[in-house]
Amino acid sequence: MNAMITDTRANAVIEVRGDLRREMVRATLRALGRSLVTALGTLLIVLVLWQAVISFTKVSPYVAKGPADVWAWLVSGKDATTHLSDILGLVGVTLVDTVAGFVAGMVAALVLAVVFRLSRGVQTAVMPIALLLRSVPLVAIAPVIILITGIGSPASVAVIGGIVVLFPALANIMFGLASASPQALDVVRVYGGGTWTAIRKVALPSALPSIFAATRISVPGAITGALLAEWLSTGTGVGGMINKYITQAQFSALWSAVVIVTLIALVLYNLVQLAENVVLTRMGLRR
């Protein structure tokens, strides 16, 4: 009799686990579908707006290039292979600079958010300085950063890109850490855990949606910071070539470079959103 009851319970547990697994797969597929639809819709809207601006403004066709012009210059026109190779080479340099700024900014934001959570005194001392720096336009302080780190140095790229990423990411991560469940934090304290244990076991997992949001917002910001650093400091990549394209009246190259960088920003943004939807759905943090 006991054996039969045990077998029945085991079968019930297996059945419940199977139902949960199937529901998790369905939720993940729904998250993937929503992310793909959002990405395609965003791309379509950008193309329509781009063509509308070109069609309904009085900008000279010699300067303004539409989607068909960029496609012909990069893909189907004469010397398109050479053009595409040159642009992709510049975009590759910009992506490397983007990664440097993104990593520097996100790591600094995460470390500062945890330190502020551990010590209110440090937060009180440092946050006013951070807010002051946030209120100063980056273009105004970029020359000072370049003088300190050196013109054309990789450090200037990491610092300028990192500053663009740092402040929005810091605000999001701090909000996520502060939204941790008080009951869960109390449980950690009751069992003898300290502040660091509470942050590691409770606050950081509960802040995962905010960390993903900070990552999603920071990707376009890191690209902007990389372009700015290339324009003011290194003179390489897409940012370093923009002025040259303008002065040499190479408007097709200019538009093509801007379009590819924008497309990459949209793709990276949607990839982060896709990862966010899948991870949070599988963790049960999003319906």
N, C-alpha and C positions, 0 to 999 in steps of 0.2 A: 504493500500500500504506500509506504513512504517513498519507495523507488518510483512509483507512478506519479506521485505528487512532484517529486524532484524533476522528473522528465518533463512534466507539464510546465513547470516553472521555467525550466531551461528553454523549452520551445517558445514560450511566451517572450522571454528575454531576447531570443534570437529574432523572433518576428518583429518586436519593437525596434531592435537595432536596424533591421533591414528597412523598416518604414522610415526611420530617421535618416538612414543613408540615402534612400531614394528621394526623400524630401530635400535633403541637402544638395543633391545633384540637380534637382529641378530648380532650386533657388539659385544655384550657381549659374545654370544655363540662362535663367531669366536675367540675372545680373549682366552676363555677357551680352545677351541680346539688347538690353537697354543701353549698354555702353556703346555697342556698335552702331545702333540707331542714332544715338546722340552724336557720335563722331561723324557719321555720314551727313546728318542734318547740319552740323556746324560747317562742314566743308562746302556743302551746297549753298548755304546762306552767304558765306564769304565770297564764293565765286559770283553769285548773283549781285551782291552789293558792289563788288569790284567792277563788274561789267556795267552796272547802272551808273556808277560814278564816271566811268570813261565815256559812256554814251550820252549822258545828260549834262555834262559840263562842257565848257568851251576851251578846254585845254588842247593845245596843239597835238595832233597824232604823232608828231615828231618827238614830243616829250613823253606823252602819256601812252603807255602800252597796255593793251588788254590781254585777257587770257589767251586768245588766239595768237597774238603777237609773241608772247613769251613761249608758247608751245612751239611755234615755228622756229624761233631763235634757238631753243634748246634741243628740240627733238627732230623736227621734220625739215628744217631749212638747210641752206648751204652752210657747211662748216659747223653743223649742229653738234657733232661729236666732240670737236675741239672746244666749242663753247661750254658744253656740259662738263667736260673734264676740268676746264679751268674753274668753273663755278664750284664744282664739287670739291676741288682742292681747297678753295677759300673757305667753304662751309665746313670742311673737316677741321681746319685750324680753329674756326670759331667754336665748333662743338667741343674741342679739347679745352679751350679757354672757358667755355660754359661749365664743363664738368668741374674744373678747378674752383670756380667761384661758387658753384652750387654746393660742393662738398664742404668748402670752408664755411659758408654761411650756415648750412644746416647743422654741421657739427657744433659750431659756436652757439647757435640758437638752442640746441638741445642741452649742451653743457650749462649755459647760462640759466636756462629754465630750471634745471635740476638744482643748481647752486642757489638760485633765488628761493626755491622751495625748501631747501635745507636751512637757509639762513635768511631771516627777515632783515637782519642788519645789512647784509651784503646787498639785498634787493633795494633797501632804502638808500644806500650810498651810490649804487651804480645806475639805477633806473633813471634818475633825473639826467644824468650824463647821456644815457642812451636816447632818451626823448629829445634832448637838445640836439644831438647829432642827427636824429631822424628829421628834425625840422629844417635842417640846413640842406639845400639842394646839393645832390651828389656832384653835379658839374662844378659847383663852387669849391668843394673840398678835394675833388679829384687831382688837381695840380699839386696840392700839398702832399697827397698820398704818393703821387708819382715821384716827387722830389725826395721823399723819404725812402721809398723802396727802390728807386732807380728807374730811369726811362727805359722802357722796353723789357723790363725784367718780368719773369713769370709771377713774382710776388705782387707786383702792381695789379696784374690781372686777377689774382686770387682775392686780393683785398677789396678791389672795386666791385667785383662780382659778388663777393661775400657780404659786403655792406648792403647791396640791393636785396639779397636774400634774407639777411639776418633779422631785420626788424619785423617784417610781416610774419616770418616763421616763429620768432620769439613770442609774439603776441598770441598766436594760435596755440603753441605748445603750452604756454603758461595757462591759458584758459582751459586746455584739456587736463592738465595736472590738477588744477583747482576744482575740476568737476568730479573728482573721484568720490565714490560713495563714502560718506562719513561712517556708516555702519561697518563697512569693510575695513576702513582704517582703524576703527575701535577694536575690531577683532584682532588685528595684527598687534596692537598695543597690549591688549589683554594677555596675549600669549607671549609677551616679552620682546616683541619686535621693536626696533628703533625707527627713527624717521627715514633712514635710508632703506630699510626693509619695507616700510610702508610704501615708499615711492616705487621701489623695484617690483613689489608684488601686486600692488593695487593701482597706484596713480599712473604709472607708465602704460600698463595694459588698457586702462580706461581712457587714456589720452590718445589711443591709437587712431580714432577718427580725426582728431585734431592734428595729429602728426601727418596723416595722409593729406588732409586739407592744406597744411603748410607746404607739403611737398608739391602738391598740385599747383598752388599759387606761385611757388618759388621757381618752377621750371621756366616760364616765360621771363620772369625777373632775372634769372641767371643769364639767359640769352641776351637780354638788354644790357646787363652789366658787362658781359663779354664784348659786345659791340662797342660800348662806350670806352672800355679799356683799350681796345684795338684802335679806336679812333684817336684817343688822346695819348696813348703810351707806346704800344708796340708797332703800330702801323701795318700789322699783318691781318689776315683773315678778311671777312666781309667788311667789318668796321673800318679797317685801314684802307680799303679800296673804294669806299663810297665817294670820298672827295675826288679821287682820281677819275672815277667814272664820270662824275659831274663836270669836272674841268675839261675832260676829253670828249664830252658830249656822247658818251657811250650809254645811252639811255636804255637800250635793250638789255645790256649787261647789268645795269643798275636794277632795273625792274626784276630781272630774272633772279639776281642774288637775293633781293628782298623777298620775292615770292617763295623761294626755296627755304629761306630761313623761317618765314612765317609758317609755311607748311610743316616744317620740322617741329616748330613750337606747338602747333595744333596736334600733331601726331603724338608728341611726348606728353602733352597735357592729357590727351585722351587715354594713352597707355597707363598713366598713373591713375586716372579715374577708373579704368578697367580693373587694375590691380586692387584699388581701394574697394570697389564693389564686390569683387570676388572674395577678398580676404575678410572684409567685415561681414559679408553674408555667411561665410563658412564659420566665423566665430560667433554668429548669432547677435552681432551688434547692429545689424540692419535687417529690416524685414524685406 
